[in-house]
């Protein structure tokens, strides 16, 4: 299953305040870059980020999900992005920075 462009647009709209974010379509899904490093993506309309030491510390209750069969588990941030709570923005940026620093 592929992700919808509308899902990408929604996610990008939620993180517009974070500088140096970009995306790229790849095989029906969307990779999300922070400062030119892949930190996650949209897979089957789910927002998943790389599982690193920093992201695990910041998201201790995050559900691990596979972006596609045979891939390494990633952490779901769908609940933080899709509930649109303004307080989530600080945590989301911290997670992106932690992943960036870990990879």
C-alpha positions as a Markdown table, in Angstrom:
| # | Residue | x | y | z |
|---|---|---|---|---|
| 1 | Unk | 0.0 | 0.0 | 0.0 |
| 2 | Unk | 1.2 | 3.5 | -0.8 |
| 3 | Unk | 0.9 | 6.6 | 1.3 |
| 4 | Unk | -1.3 | 9.5 | 0.1 |
| 5 | Unk | 0.2 | 12.8 | -0.9 |
| 6 | Unk | -2.4 | 14.4 | 1.5 |
| 7 | Unk | -0.8 | 12.6 | 4.4 |
| 8 | Unk | 2.6 | 14.0 | 3.5 |
| 9 | Unk | 1.1 | 17.5 | 3.1 |
| 10 | Unk | -0.5 | 17.2 | 6.6 |
| 11 | Unk | 2.7 | 16.0 | 8.3 |
| 12 | Unk | 4.8 | 18.7 | 6.6 |
| 13 | Unk | 2.2 | 21.3 | 7.7 |
| 14 | Unk | 2.5 | 20.1 | 11.3 |
| 15 | Unk | 6.3 | 20.5 | 11.3 |
| 16 | Unk | 6.7 | 23.7 | 9.2 |
| 17 | Unk | 8.3 | 25.5 | 12.2 |
| 18 | Unk | 11.3 | 23.1 | 12.1 |
| 19 | Unk | 14.0 | 24.4 | 9.8 |
| 20 | Unk | 15.8 | 22.2 | 7.2 |
| 21 | Unk | 13.0 | 19.7 | 6.7 |
| 22 | Unk | 12.5 | 18.1 | 3.3 |
| 23 | Unk | 10.9 | 15.1 | 1.8 |
| 24 | Unk | 11.3 | 12.8 | -1.1 |
| 25 | Unk | 8.9 | 10.3 | -2.7 |
| 26 | Unk | 10.4 | 6.8 | -2.8 |
| 27 | Unk | 8.5 | 3.7 | -4.1 |
| 28 | Unk | 5.0 | 5.1 | -3.1 |
| 29 | Unk | 6.1 | 6.2 | 0.3 |
| 30 | Unk | 7.8 | 9.5 | 1.5 |
| 31 | Unk | 11.1 | 9.9 | 3.2 |
| 32 | Unk | 11.5 | 12.8 | 5.7 |
| 33 | Unk | 14.9 | 14.5 | 6.0 |
| 34 | Unk | 16.2 | 16.7 | 8.7 |
| 35 | Unk | 19.3 | 18.7 | 7.7 |
| 36 | Unk | 19.7 | 16.3 | 4.7 |
| 37 | Unk | 19.7 | 13.1 | 6.8 |
| 38 | Unk | 16.8 | 10.7 | 6.7 |
| 39 | Unk | 15.2 | 10.6 | 10.1 |
| 40 | Unk | 12.0 | 8.8 | 9.2 |
| 41 | Unk | 9.2 | 8.7 | 6.7 |
| 42 | Unk | 5.5 | 8.1 | 5.9 |
| 43 | Unk | 4.8 | 4.5 | 5.3 |
| 44 | Unk | 1.2 | 3.3 | 4.6 |
| 45 | Unk | 0.1 | 6.7 | 5.9 |
| 46 | Unk | 1.9 | 6.2 | 9.2 |
| 47 | Unk | 4.6 | 8.6 | 10.4 |
| 48 | Unk | 7.6 | 6.6 | 11.6 |
| 49 | Unk | 11.0 | 7.7 | 12.7 |
| 50 | Unk | 14.3 | 5.9 | 13.1 |
| 51 | Unk | 14.8 | 4.0 | 16.3 |
| 52 | Unk | 18.0 | 5.4 | 17.9 |
| 53 | Unk | 19.2 | 5.8 | 21.4 |
| 54 | Unk | 17.9 | 9.4 | 21.5 |
| 55 | Unk | 14.5 | 8.7 | 20.0 |
| 56 | Unk | 13.9 | 5.7 | 22.3 |
| 57 | Unk | 14.7 | 7.9 | 25.4 |
| 58 | Unk | 12.4 | 10.7 | 24.2 |
| 59 | Unk | 9.6 | 8.3 | 23.1 |
| 60 | Unk | 9.6 | 5.6 | 25.7 |
| 61 | Unk | 6.0 | 4.6 | 25.0 |
| 62 | Unk | 6.2 | 4.7 | 21.2 |
| 63 | Unk | 5.0 | 1.6 | 19.4 |
| 64 | Unk | 7.6 | -0.1 | 17.2 |
| 65 | Unk | 6.3 | -0.7 | 13.7 |
| 66 | Unk | 7.9 | -2.1 | 10.5 |
| 67 | Unk | 7.7 | 0.4 | 7.6 |
| 68 | Unk | 7.7 | -2.5 | 5.2 |
| 69 | Unk | 8.3 | -6.2 | 5.3 |
| 70 | Unk | 12.0 | -7.0 | 6.0 |
| 71 | Unk | 12.9 | -3.6 | 7.4 |
| 72 | Unk | 14.2 | -2.7 | 10.8 |
| 73 | Unk | 11.6 | -1.6 | 13.3 |
| 74 | Unk | 10.9 | 2.1 | 13.6 |
| 75 | Unk | 9.1 | 4.2 | 16.2 |
| 76 | Unk | 5.6 | 5.5 | 15.5 |
| 77 | Unk | 5.0 | 9.2 | 15.9 |
| 78 | Unk | 1.6 | 9.1 | 14.3 |
| 79 | Unk | -0.2 | 9.9 | 17.5 |
| 80 | Unk | 2.0 | 13.0 | 18.1 |
| 81 | Unk | 1.5 | 14.3 | 14.5 |
| 82 | Unk | -2.1 | 13.4 | 13.9 |
| 83 | Unk | -3.6 | 14.7 | 17.2 |
| 84 | Unk | -2.4 | 18.2 | 16.4 |
| 85 | Unk | -1.8 | 19.2 | 20.0 |
| 86 | Unk | 0.4 | 22.3 | 20.1 |
| 87 | Unk | 2.5 | 21.0 | 23.0 |
| 88 | Unk | 3.7 | 18.1 | 20.8 |
| 89 | Unk | 5.8 | 20.4 | 18.6 |
| 90 | Unk | 8.6 | 20.8 | 21.1 |
| 91 | Unk | 8.9 | 17.0 | 21.6 |
| 92 | Unk | 8.8 | 16.4 | 17.8 |
| 93 | Unk | 11.7 | 18.8 | 17.2 |
| 94 | Unk | 13.7 | 17.2 | 20.1 |
| 95 | Unk | 13.2 | 13.8 | 18.6 |
| 96 | Unk | 14.4 | 15.0 | 15.1 |
| 97 | Unk | 17.5 | 16.6 | 16.7 |
| 98 | Unk | 18.2 | 13.4 | 18.7 |
| 99 | Unk | 17.9 | 11.2 | 15.7 |
| 100 | Unk | 20.1 | 13.6 | 13.6 |
| 101 | Unk | 22.8 | 13.5 | 16.3 |
| 102 | Unk | 22.6 | 9.7 | 16.7 |
| 103 | Unk | 23.1 | 8.9 | 13.0 |
